[in-house]
Structures are given as structure tokens and as C-alpha cells.
Amino acid sequence: PVYGALYNWFAVEAGNLCPAGWHVPSDAEFGTLEVYLGLAPADVDIWGWRGTDQGTEMKSTTGWTIGNGTNTSGFSALAGGYRYGLSGTYNDRGNLSYWWSSSQETGLLAWYRRLDGTNADIYRASVNKTGGKYVRCMKN
């Protein structure tokens, strides 16, 4: 009830997770938010940790074991953890969280964002589509 549901990327691809008039943001749309929060435009497409305090701006002010955020973005990210795609284990509640984008990198991989309690910046990478991550819907 606190964190919501975890989805694999195939649920994202099916296009049924968001209500009418909303969609799962693409990798580029996440990048637009990050630039709005102060990420250098040249860093948007970098793989790995990027930015300065943009992750802190996205994190909720409570609920993180270490490193609550300021939530100045209104994103209100909670540290719900994730489900590891290869084994199905659930990990790291209170410490970090992942969100799928709607963008594939390859047939096997899709882009996501990650926030950690111990980092102020934002992690961008792609991973196997079978893992369980959160989805944030965006108004069309």
C-alpha cells in the first residue's frame, strides 16, 4: 500500500498501466525533467550517475533509511526497492528505488532511472526487461 506495485518492462510495453490521457514517460521525457531540475543537457544521455542534487529534489522528505530528499520537484520518490529479474528476489526497501521508462535500448534491455538514499544524483542505465521496477505515469 505504501510503495505501489512493481512491474516488469513487458507490462510497460503493453500500454495498460496508466489511465486514459496518461503514459509511462520515455527515456527522453525523464531527461527533460532532469534538465528542468538542473542537470546539464550534455549529461542527459550519460550511462550511470549524473547530476548534482537532482535525485535529492525527486526524493520524498521521509521514508528513506538514509538520505531523505527535499522533494522540491514534486516527484515524491519513495524507497520501495526492486525485484531482481533473474531470481525474483525483492531487495533494498528503504534504500533505493527504480522507475521504468517506456524506451527500449535493445530487444532485451530497457531504460530506467534509479535513486539511492546515499546519492544526491540520478542513475540512468538499461537492464533486462524481466526485473520489477516502479512506473510513474505522466499526463499526455
Backbone as CSV, one residue per row, in Angstrom:
resi,resn,N_x,N_y,N_z,CA_x,CA_y,CA_z,C_x,C_y,C_z
1,PRO,0.807,-1.216,0.000,0.000,0.000,0.000,0.852,1.284,0.000
2,VAL,2.016,1.232,0.603,2.859,2.430,0.680,3.564,2.701,-0.640
3,TYR,4.117,1.671,-1.258,5.001,1.859,-2.414,4.328,1.628,-3.758
4,GLY,3.218,0.954,-3.796,2.597,0.612,-5.067,3.135,-0.701,-5.591
5,ALA,2.858,-0.989,-6.851,3.227,-2.266,-7.452,4.525,-2.162,-8.243
6,LEU,5.207,-3.297,-8.342,6.384,-3.436,-9.189,5.970,-4.135,-10.473
7,TYR,6.535,-3.702,-11.587,6.184,-4.252,-12.892,7.438,-4.627,-13.654
8,ASN,7.341,-5.670,-14.486,8.421,-5.888,-15.442,8.156,-4.980,-16.637
9,TRP,9.143,-4.880,-17.530,9.003,-3.926,-18.626,7.940,-4.362,-19.633
10,PHE,7.638,-5.654,-19.693,6.621,-6.130,-20.625,5.252,-5.555,-20.265
11,ALA,5.000,-5.309,-18.989,3.765,-4.639,-18.574,3.761,-3.189,-19.057
12,VAL,4.917,-2.547,-19.036,5.034,-1.184,-19.561,4.726,-1.194,-21.054
13,GLU,5.340,-2.113,-21.769,5.179,-2.205,-23.220,3.720,-2.459,-23.617
14,ALA,2.983,-3.192,-22.809,1.582,-3.498,-23.111,0.717,-2.236,-23.143
15,GLY,1.152,-1.192,-22.443,0.462,0.093,-22.506,-0.815,0.199,-21.703
16,ASN,-1.006,-0.683,-20.708,-2.243,-0.669,-19.931,-2.066,-0.209,-18.487
17,LEU,-0.903,0.300,-18.136,-0.644,0.647,-16.734,-1.185,2.017,-16.342
18,CYS,-1.237,2.932,-17.273,-1.654,4.298,-16.957,-3.104,4.520,-17.404
19,PRO,-3.810,5.386,-16.710,-5.187,5.686,-17.121,-5.221,6.446,-18.448
20,ALA,-6.393,6.526,-19.046,-6.566,7.264,-20.301,-6.055,8.691,-20.132
21,GLY,-5.315,9.152,-21.123,-4.765,10.508,-21.073,-3.412,10.593,-20.388
22,TRP,-2.862,9.453,-19.984,-1.577,9.394,-19.300,-0.721,8.323,-19.972
23,HIS,0.594,8.385,-19.754,1.508,7.393,-20.325,2.752,7.252,-19.456
24,VAL,3.477,6.156,-19.633,4.759,5.968,-18.975,5.771,6.827,-19.728
25,PRO,6.518,7.685,-19.036,7.449,8.572,-19.740,8.573,7.818,-20.434
26,SER,8.986,8.359,-21.553,10.125,7.810,-22.288,11.430,8.195,-21.596
27,ASP,12.510,7.608,-22.042,13.842,7.982,-21.556,14.076,9.477,-21.781
28,ALA,13.678,9.978,-22.951,13.854,11.401,-23.266,13.011,12.287,-22.349
29,GLU,11.806,11.848,-22.001,10.964,12.645,-21.103,11.545,12.686,-19.692
30,PHE,12.121,11.583,-19.222,12.843,11.637,-17.949,13.985,12.640,-18.052
31,GLY,14.689,12.640,-19.178,15.781,13.591,-19.391,15.308,15.034,-19.342
32,THR,14.144,15.306,-19.887,13.589,16.661,-19.843,13.360,17.098,-18.398
33,LEU,12.816,16.207,-17.580,12.631,16.519,-16.157,13.971,16.795,-15.496
34,GLU,14.958,15.968,-15.776,16.276,16.122,-15.153,16.915,17.458,-15.526
35,VAL,16.801,17.860,-16.790,17.344,19.159,-17.219,16.581,20.292,-16.539
36,TYR,15.268,20.162,-16.432,14.463,21.155,-15.728,14.950,21.327,-14.285
37,LEU,15.371,20.219,-13.674,15.855,20.265,-12.291,17.308,20.723,-12.182
38,GLY,17.977,20.947,-13.310,19.328,21.489,-13.277,20.427,20.606,-13.831
39,LEU,20.092,19.404,-14.326,21.098,18.546,-14.951,21.610,19.228,-16.218
40,ALA,22.911,19.192,-16.429,23.487,19.767,-17.647,22.962,18.996,-18.857
41,PRO,22.446,19.688,-19.877,21.926,18.990,-21.065,22.928,18.006,-21.678
42,ALA,24.205,18.306,-21.594,25.230,17.414,-22.151,25.305,16.089,-21.391
43,ASP,24.749,16.032,-20.178,24.826,14.829,-19.345,23.588,13.936,-19.443
44,VAL,22.565,14.365,-20.154,21.297,13.637,-20.188,21.477,12.192,-20.638
45,ASP,22.265,11.944,-21.679,22.382,10.605,-22.249,23.533,9.777,-21.681
46,ILE,24.166,10.253,-20.623,25.254,9.507,-19.995,24.691,8.310,-19.240
47,TRP,25.386,7.188,-19.325,25.039,5.985,-18.573,25.677,6.120,-17.189
48,GLY,24.923,5.901,-16.135,25.460,5.927,-14.781,24.956,7.123,-13.991
49,TRP,25.695,7.458,-12.942,25.319,8.565,-12.058,25.575,9.881,-12.766
50,ARG,24.558,10.752,-12.746,24.651,12.044,-13.408,24.015,13.109,-12.536
51,GLY,24.516,14.321,-12.673,23.911,15.462,-11.998,24.579,15.818,-10.688
52,THR,23.895,16.660,-9.948,24.408,17.137,-8.659,23.420,16.771,-7.551
53,ASP,22.313,17.516,-7.462,21.319,17.245,-6.419,19.937,16.926,-6.978
54,GLN,19.859,16.570,-8.260,18.559,16.313,-8.872,17.839,15.115,-8.230
55,GLY,18.583,14.112,-7.806,17.977,12.979,-7.111,17.363,13.397,-5.782
56,THR,18.045,14.242,-5.059,17.521,14.754,-3.791,16.238,15.536,-4.028
57,GLU,16.190,16.281,-5.122,14.987,17.047,-5.459,13.800,16.146,-5.794
58,MET,14.067,14.927,-6.228,12.997,13.990,-6.591,12.554,13.105,-5.434
59,LYS,13.411,12.926,-4.419,13.094,12.029,-3.303,12.138,12.675,-2.304
60,SER,11.266,11.838,-1.764,10.355,12.255,-0.708,11.156,12.755,0.502
61,THR,10.527,13.573,1.307,11.192,14.109,2.506,11.221,13.106,3.653
62,THR,10.539,11.983,3.497,10.536,10.931,4.518,10.586,9.568,3.842
63,GLY,10.903,8.535,4.627,10.811,7.160,4.152,12.096,6.536,3.653
64,TRP,13.149,7.311,3.524,14.446,6.783,3.095,15.258,6.465,4.343
65,THR,15.836,5.264,4.418,16.624,4.872,5.581,17.750,5.862,5.817
66,ILE,18.438,6.216,4.754,19.486,7.235,4.776,19.223,8.164,3.604
67,GLY,19.271,9.455,3.796,19.227,10.390,2.682,17.856,10.772,2.179
68,ASN,16.962,11.184,3.076,15.690,11.723,2.614,15.955,12.887,1.667
69,GLY,14.977,13.161,0.813,15.137,14.238,-0.152,14.455,15.512,0.279
70,THR,14.449,16.476,-0.644,13.763,17.750,-0.430,12.406,17.775,-1.127
71,ASN,12.211,16.902,-2.111,11.004,16.821,-2.926,10.629,18.153,-3.558
72,THR,11.591,18.995,-3.859,11.289,20.276,-4.497,10.723,20.098,-5.899
73,SER,10.893,18.921,-6.489,10.344,18.636,-7.819,8.878,18.235,-7.773
74,GLY,8.416,17.744,-6.618,7.074,17.209,-6.508,6.966,15.753,-6.951
75,PHE,8.066,15.111,-7.306,8.063,13.720,-7.762,7.742,12.753,-6.614
76,SER,8.132,13.113,-5.405,7.808,12.342,-4.189,8.273,10.892,-4.226
77,ALA,9.489,10.652,-4.700,10.025,9.299,-4.823,10.172,8.628,-3.457
78,LEU,9.639,7.417,-3.369,9.774,6.600,-2.165,10.790,5.492,-2.422
79,ALA,11.428,5.033,-1.355,12.460,3.992,-1.457,11.828,2.615,-1.344
80,GLY,11.148,2.179,-2.399,10.417,0.928,-2.362,11.205,-0.310,-2.714
81,GLY,12.477,-0.145,-3.121,13.274,-1.297,-3.507,12.959,-1.746,-4.917
82,TYR,13.228,-3.022,-5.204,13.021,-3.573,-6.550,12.937,-5.099,-6.478
83,ARG,12.525,-5.712,-7.594,12.540,-7.169,-7.713,13.582,-7.536,-8.754
84,TYR,14.524,-8.384,-8.354,15.595,-8.815,-9.243,15.022,-9.777,-10.276
85,GLY,15.225,-9.463,-11.557,14.602,-10.205,-12.630,15.039,-11.651,-12.770
86,LEU,16.286,-11.962,-12.469,16.769,-13.326,-12.681,16.330,-14.301,-11.595
87,SER,16.225,-13.828,-10.359,15.862,-14.735,-9.269,14.490,-14.455,-8.672
88,GLY,13.950,-13.273,-8.928,12.659,-12.909,-8.356,12.732,-12.400,-6.928
89,THR,13.938,-12.239,-6.380,14.070,-11.749,-5.006,13.746,-10.262,-4.931
90,TYR,13.231,-9.866,-3.800,12.869,-8.475,-3.535,13.963,-7.869,-2.664
91,ASN,14.458,-6.678,-3.033,15.635,-6.116,-2.375,15.520,-4.618,-2.096
92,ASP,16.202,-4.180,-1.053,16.567,-2.782,-0.776,15.440,-1.808,-0.468
93,ARG,14.320,-2.297,0.078,13.280,-1.365,0.515,13.858,-0.430,1.566
94,GLY,13.599,0.844,1.431,14.112,1.866,2.337,15.405,2.494,1.863
95,ASN,16.084,1.843,0.904,17.393,2.315,0.470,17.437,2.894,-0.935
96,LEU,16.620,2.355,-1.844,16.675,2.824,-3.232,15.387,2.493,-3.946
97,SER,15.263,3.007,-5.168,14.095,2.714,-5.979,14.420,2.917,-7.447
98,TYR,13.685,2.193,-8.299,13.858,2.243,-9.751,12.526,2.569,-10.416
99,TRP,12.588,3.274,-11.563,11.410,3.543,-12.378,11.727,3.218,-13.827
100,TRP,10.838,2.432,-14.437,10.975,2.140,-15.859,10.668,3.381,-16.685
101,SER,11.350,3.496,-17.818,10.890,4.390,-18.876,10.171,3.503,-19.895
102,SER,9.538,4.104,-20.864,8.875,3.334,-21.915,9.820,3.025,-23.076
103,SER,11.099,3.373,-22.934,12.061,3.249,-24.039,12.929,2.006,-23.922
104,GLN,13.021,1.289,-25.031,13.938,0.149,-25.125,15.325,0.648,-25.517
105,GLU,16.332,-0.055,-25.057,17.667,0.157,-25.625,17.894,-0.876,-26.727
106,THR,17.576,-2.122,-26.422,17.659,-3.218,-27.392,16.448,-4.114,-27.172
107,GLY,16.372,-5.222,-27.903,15.273,-6.156,-27.712,15.220,-6.766,-26.328
108,LEU,16.358,-6.815,-25.633,16.417,-7.419,-24.303,16.452,-6.406,-23.169
109,LEU,16.793,-5.154,-23.481,17.046,-4.153,-22.445,16.150,-2.931,-22.601
110,ALA,15.793,-2.328,-21.460,15.021,-1.087,-21.457,15.646,-0.111,-20.461
111,TRP,15.419,1.181,-20.697,16.000,2.243,-19.870,15.207,2.456,-18.580
112,TYR,15.922,2.805,-17.520,15.297,3.105,-16.234,16.047,4.242,-15.546
113,ARG,15.464,4.721,-14.455,16.123,5.671,-13.557,16.149,5.055,-12.167
114,ARG,17.189,5.413,-11.420,17.365,4.891,-10.062,17.745,6.040,-9.145
115,LEU,17.170,6.031,-7.954,17.548,6.946,-6.890,17.989,6.124,-5.696
116,ASP,19.065,6.553,-5.053,19.591,5.896,-3.856,19.564,6.870,-2.688
117,GLY,19.386,6.342,-1.496,19.436,7.176,-0.313,20.793,7.813,-0.100
118,THR,21.847,7.141,-0.516,23.204,7.644,-0.270,23.745,8.506,-1.403
119,ASN,22.938,8.752,-2.446,23.374,9.578,-3.570,22.396,10.720,-3.803
120,ALA,22.924,11.883,-4.152,22.090,13.044,-4.440,21.750,13.147,-5.921
121,ASP,22.437,12.381,-6.764,22.234,12.471,-8.200,21.317,11.353,-8.687
122,ILE,21.195,11.186,-10.002,20.268,10.227,-10.605,21.048,9.240,-11.463
123,TYR,20.711,7.970,-11.342,21.357,6.913,-12.123,20.494,6.582,-13.326
124,ARG,21.115,6.517,-14.507,20.429,6.142,-15.745,21.154,4.957,-16.352
125,ALA,20.402,3.924,-16.684,21.002,2.756,-17.326,19.891,1.950,-17.984
126,SER,20.297,0.866,-18.638,19.323,-0.083,-19.169,19.606,-1.438,-18.537
127,VAL,18.573,-2.264,-18.505,18.677,-3.559,-17.840,17.693,-4.519,-18.485
128,ASN,17.863,-5.796,-18.175,16.959,-6.828,-18.639,15.519,-6.474,-18.273
129,LYS,14.614,-6.684,-19.171,13.217,-6.273,-19.009,12.423,-7.085,-17.992
130,THR,13.005,-8.140,-17.433,12.258,-9.008,-16.517,12.220,-8.504,-15.079
131,GLY,13.048,-7.547,-14.726,13.098,-7.047,-13.351,11.857,-6.266,-12.971
132,GLY,11.597,-6.182,-11.675,10.450,-5.445,-11.158,10.850,-4.045,-10.736
133,LYS,10.271,-3.059,-11.409,10.524,-1.652,-11.107,9.194,-0.915,-11.042
134,TYR,9.227,0.287,-10.521,8.021,1.092,-10.423,7.759,1.820,-11.740
135,VAL,6.550,2.337,-11.857,6.137,3.117,-13.020,5.530,4.405,-12.521
136,ARG,5.896,5.494,-13.124,5.288,6.788,-12.838,4.560,7.215,-14.107
137,CYS,3.291,7.457,-14.023,2.532,7.901,-15.192,2.635,9.404,-15.364
138,MET,2.641,9.836,-16.611,2.795,11.242,-16.972,1.597,11.652,-17.824
139,LYS,1.064,12.826,-17.561,-0.090,13.299,-18.318,0.316,13.588,-19.756
140,ASN,-0.528,13.179,-20.706,-0.257,13.424,-22.131,-0.244,14.912,-22.430
